[in-house]
């Protein structure tokens, strides 16, 4: 498991470690101090996209847009697994899909557009 290299600091660094990696997907451990809101889950998914970068790089990126975000159940825990998939990189922008899991139960999903330097 590789640590996530982010400039974010406690308590705003939600993406912690890469659990699993394939050519187009990453599973990332995300944890929160308190039970997260949907906005915090979305931020954790955006932070999880860093798992596609070389861990030695300090990439500056930002969430440009989020779409088709759906919450599927009550959020009650503080540890989740984010499965993030790279869909289409275009110049300095990349579209991703994400699913957030509580154990094996999918809790929310959606798509993100991230811009980077």
FIDREN-978285 format. One record per residue (C-alpha): chain; residue in three letters; x, y, z; residue number from 1. Coordinates in nm, 3 decimals, padded with zeros to 5 digits. Each point is the difference from the previous one (the first is absolute). Layout:
% FIDREN-978285
 chaine residu       x       y       z num
      A    ala       X       Y       Z NUM
...
END
This chain:
% FIDREN-978285
 chaine residu       x       y       z num
      A    unk  00.000  00.000  00.000   1
      A    unk  00.140  00.336 -00.104   2
      A    unk -00.073  00.322  00.185   3
      A    unk -00.178  00.276 -00.191   4
      A    unk  00.224  00.303 -00.063   5
      A    unk -00.222  00.308  00.048   6
      A    unk  00.069  00.353  00.121   7
      A    unk -00.317 -00.024  00.214   8
      A    unk  00.046 -00.017  00.376   9
      A    unk -00.208 -00.139  00.285  10
      A    unk -00.299  00.021  00.028  11
      A    unk -00.055  00.056 -00.375  12
      A    unk  00.211 -00.285 -00.136  13
      A    unk -00.252 -00.279 -00.051  14
      A    unk  00.177 -00.226 -00.254  15
      A    unk  00.261 -00.202  00.191  16
      A    unk  00.136 -00.306 -00.182  17
      A    unk -00.023 -00.184 -00.332  18
      A    unk -00.139 -00.345  00.077  19
      A    unk -00.012 -00.144 -00.353  20
      A    unk  00.116  00.113 -00.341  21
      A    unk -00.075 -00.102 -00.358  22
      A    unk  00.075  00.176 -00.330  23
      A    unk -00.320  00.210  00.018  24
      A    unk -00.123 -00.024  00.361  25
      A    unk  00.120  00.067  00.353  26
      A    unk -00.156 -00.102  00.330  27
      A    unk  00.081  00.259  00.264  28
      A    unk -00.055 -00.010  00.377  29
      A    unk -00.178  00.317  00.112  30
      A    unk -00.061  00.094  00.361  31
      A    unk -00.168  00.288  00.178  32
      A    unk  00.013  00.146  00.350  33
      A    unk -00.382  00.015  00.009  34
      A    unk -00.275 -00.170 -00.198  35
      A    unk  00.043  00.165 -00.341  36
      A    unk -00.249  00.204 -00.199  37
      A    unk -00.053 -00.067 -00.371  38
      A    unk  00.230  00.299 -00.068  39
      A    unk  00.278 -00.162  00.205  40
      A    unk -00.044 -00.329 -00.190  41
      A    unk  00.024  00.194 -00.327  42
      A    unk  00.319  00.173  00.119  43
      A    unk  00.143 -00.340  00.103  44
      A    unk -00.071 -00.131 -00.351  45
      A    unk  00.172  00.305 -00.152  46
      A    unk  00.301 -00.053  00.229  47
      A    unk  00.007 -00.368 -00.100  48
      A    unk  00.075  00.093 -00.362  49
      A    unk  00.355  00.081  00.116  50
      A    unk  00.054 -00.377  00.021  51
      A    unk  00.050  00.006 -00.379  52
      A    unk  00.307  00.227  00.036  53
      A    unk  00.358 -00.097  00.071  54
      A    unk  00.018  00.017  00.381  55
      A    unk  00.314  00.216 -00.014  56
      A    unk -00.182  00.272 -00.195  57
      A    unk -00.178  00.283  00.176  58
      A    unk -00.284  00.065 -00.245  59
      A    unk -00.227  00.300  00.040  60
      A    unk -00.350 -00.076 -00.111  61
      A    unk -00.353  00.109  00.064  62
      A    unk -00.349 -00.133 -00.033  63
      A    unk -00.152  00.169 -00.305  64
      A    unk -00.339 -00.170 -00.004  65
      A    unk -00.199 -00.285  00.150  66
      A    unk -00.295 -00.168 -00.168  67
      A    unk -00.249 -00.278  00.053  68
      A    unk  00.082 -00.018  00.373  69
      A    unk -00.235 -00.238  00.177  70
      A    unk -00.017 -00.095  00.367  71
      A    unk -00.134 -00.355  00.043  72
      A    unk -00.038 -00.029  00.378  73
      A    unk  00.055  00.156  00.338  74
      A    unk  00.360  00.097  00.069  75
      A    unk  00.089 -00.116  00.351  76
      A    unk  00.366 -00.109  00.005  77
      A    unk  00.329  00.187 -00.020  78
      A    unk  00.200 -00.241 -00.222  79
      A    unk -00.078 -00.062 -00.367  80
      A    unk  00.163 -00.150 -00.309  81
      A    unk -00.005  00.215 -00.311  82
      A    unk  00.022 -00.183 -00.332  83
      A    unk  00.107  00.257 -00.256  84
      A    unk  00.022 -00.066 -00.374  85
      A    unk  00.170  00.218 -00.258  86
      A    unk -00.237  00.055 -00.292  87
      A    unk  00.151  00.256 -00.238  88
      A    unk  00.309  00.218  00.031  89
      A    unk -00.011  00.310 -00.223  90
      A    unk  00.297  00.238  00.026  91
      A    unk  00.004  00.130  00.361  92
      A    unk -00.344 -00.141  00.083  93
      A    unk -00.098 -00.353  00.091  94
      A    unk -00.346 -00.150  00.048  95
      A    unk -00.043 -00.268  00.266  96
      A    unk -00.282 -00.212  00.134  97
      A    unk -00.008 -00.092  00.367  98
      A    unk -00.183 -00.232  00.236  99
      A    unk  00.022  00.032  00.378 100
      A    unk -00.040 -00.322  00.201 101
      A    unk -00.073 -00.072  00.367 102
      A    unk  00.142 -00.352  00.016 103
      A    unk -00.158 -00.165 -00.305 104
      A    unk -00.303  00.231 -00.012 105
      A    unk  00.008  00.275 -00.262 106
      A    unk -00.100  00.325  00.172 107
      A    unk  00.034  00.258 -00.278 108
      A    unk  00.133  00.045 -00.351 109
      A    unk  00.049  00.262 -00.268 110
      A    unk  00.242  00.162 -00.246 111
      A    unk  00.268  00.265  00.049 112
      A    unk  00.197  00.229 -00.227 113
      A    unk  00.341  00.090  00.143 114
      A    unk  00.231  00.267 -00.139 115
      A    unk  00.374 -00.019  00.071 116
      A    unk  00.320  00.189 -00.073 117
END
